[in-house]
Amino acid sequence: MSRPLYHIFTKIPDRYDLINRVITLGMDAGWRKQAALVCLQDRPGRILDICCGTGDLSVAIARLADYRPEITGVDYSQPMLEIATAKAGALNPGSNIRFINADVGRLPFSDGYFDCIGISFAFRNLTYRNPNTQNYLDEILRVLRPGGRFVIVESSQPKSAVIRFFHHLYLRAWVFPSAYLLSGNKSAYCYLAQSALHYYSAEELQGFLIKSGFKQAAAKRLFFGAAAIHTGVK
Ligand SMILES: C[S@@+](CC[C@H](N)C(=O)[O-])C[C@H]1O[C@@H](n2cnc3c(N)ncnc32)[C@H](O)[C@@H]1O
């Protein structure tokens, strides 16, 4: 299988967390926390964080759970996973969290193994002009149990044309230049800004989830629609 973004994500990890804080003006952590709470809503026993990167969604879930779910993070970037593993090591010893190097297009789990799957700020990578999109969706649906929930927190498009104008201005004038300056990686953050400019609105993403095979889909807008938490039920 081709890996169109692989080189981008094996090159940027050192300052990845810092760049996230800067480009979202610190809001990404709160949005991930809200997504973690949605993941925990039905007290799922087994939770998968796909494209876990440096592990922030997995760690947020582990911190917020008042029980001991089995949490698995997968990513194909080993440098990202090393940072994630170090973070998990700093959690209290009661947490049940592991990180595995795997491609979402080929998940090393049996059918229906997970009660909930979460993804933070990476669904766009899997679905924006990515030739493997269908394959990723098939794998996500395969490892999710019937009735299980898929929770996505992702950038979105504000509904109001005026707010959308300012949001796009922010992507062009703040996100791209600041991330480029901090990372030195022009192509990675050019991709990020471009894909965010052209990505689905909340309604479009809901339709996309239904078309992909989820029975129900819902969305909650965050910060005037700059981002959204989507839930799909298998
Ligand atoms: C923008 S980062 C998001 C990381 C993290 N979820 C967060 O909230 O910061 C995207 C991550 O997706 C991973 N990724 C992209 N495509 C992947 C694939 N097909 N299989 C596994 N990981 C993938 C990248 O390595 C990267 O760590």
The ligand as an ORCA input file, in Angstrom:
! r2SCAN-3c Opt
* xyz 0 1
  C      -1.573     15.362     12.471
  S      -0.931     13.962     13.314
  C      -2.098     13.757     14.628
  C      -1.502     13.066     15.812
  C      -2.371     12.987     17.064
  N      -3.534     12.177     16.878
  C      -2.735     14.332     17.627
  O      -3.863     14.525     18.066
  O      -1.850     15.208     17.691
  C      -1.289     12.648     12.243
  C      -0.689     11.314     12.669
  O      -1.263     10.311     11.837
  C      -0.268      9.354     11.530
  N      -0.704      8.651     10.325
  C      -1.076      9.204      9.145
  N      -1.473      8.249      8.296
  C      -1.376      7.065      8.959
  C      -1.657      5.717      8.610
  N      -2.109      5.401      7.411
  N      -1.450      4.751      9.521
  C      -0.965      5.065     10.763
  N      -0.671      6.325     11.152
  C      -0.881      7.311     10.249
  C       1.003     10.182     11.383
  O       2.173      9.427     11.541
  C       0.811     11.233     12.495
  O       1.403     10.822     13.706
*
